[in-house]
């Protein structure tokens, strides 16, 4: 098991040592994400593998960009795993809302909980995002009145 210093040194150099560290880190992140998904996600095994692979790649890029922000207050792998899980949760949230259409729901009755992140940050159409925000805001007000 590597120490924090060993992880940081290995990931900051550009040699075979870095490649090995990235492979080790990737495997650690994949195990954590697969375990999280397997716990209670409702995804098929093939989907779990694909989602974890996609998120592992993004996780490694994020870790490399943010490595200088690691303060050493926890184990490096704990810090890295928290990044991996946040990326995974973001991906699951995007997948959940990707095919959802507001027209299929009765305003104030059937709308699912509001997503954690604002729709504007994900939606390429700002006008549509504003309309969706207004519908959620309005439906929340009408359900509180009833």
Secondary structure as the mmCIF struct_conf table of DSSP 4:
data_model
#
loop_
_struct_conf.conf_type_id
_struct_conf.id
_struct_conf.beg_label_comp_id
_struct_conf.beg_label_asym_id
_struct_conf.beg_label_seq_id
_struct_conf.end_label_comp_id
_struct_conf.end_label_asym_id
_struct_conf.end_label_seq_id
HELX_RH_AL_P HELX_RH_AL_P1 UNK A 4 UNK A 12
BEND BEND1 UNK A 13 UNK A 13
BEND BEND2 UNK A 15 UNK A 15
HELX_RH_AL_P HELX_RH_AL_P2 UNK A 16 UNK A 40
HELX_RH_AL_P HELX_RH_AL_P3 UNK A 45 UNK A 66
HELX_RH_3T_P HELX_RH_3T_P1 UNK A 67 UNK A 69
BEND BEND3 UNK A 72 UNK A 74
HELX_RH_AL_P HELX_RH_AL_P4 UNK A 76 UNK A 98
TURN_TY1_P TURN_TY1_P1 UNK A 99 UNK A 99
HELX_RH_3T_P HELX_RH_3T_P2 UNK A 102 UNK A 104
BEND BEND4 UNK A 105 UNK A 105
TURN_TY1_P TURN_TY1_P2 UNK A 107 UNK A 110
HELX_LH_PP_P HELX_LH_PP_P1 UNK A 111 UNK A 115
BEND BEND5 UNK A 116 UNK A 117
HELX_RH_3T_P HELX_RH_3T_P3 UNK A 119 UNK A 121
TURN_TY1_P TURN_TY1_P3 UNK A 122 UNK A 122
BEND BEND6 UNK A 124 UNK A 124
HELX_RH_AL_P HELX_RH_AL_P5 UNK A 126 UNK A 145
#
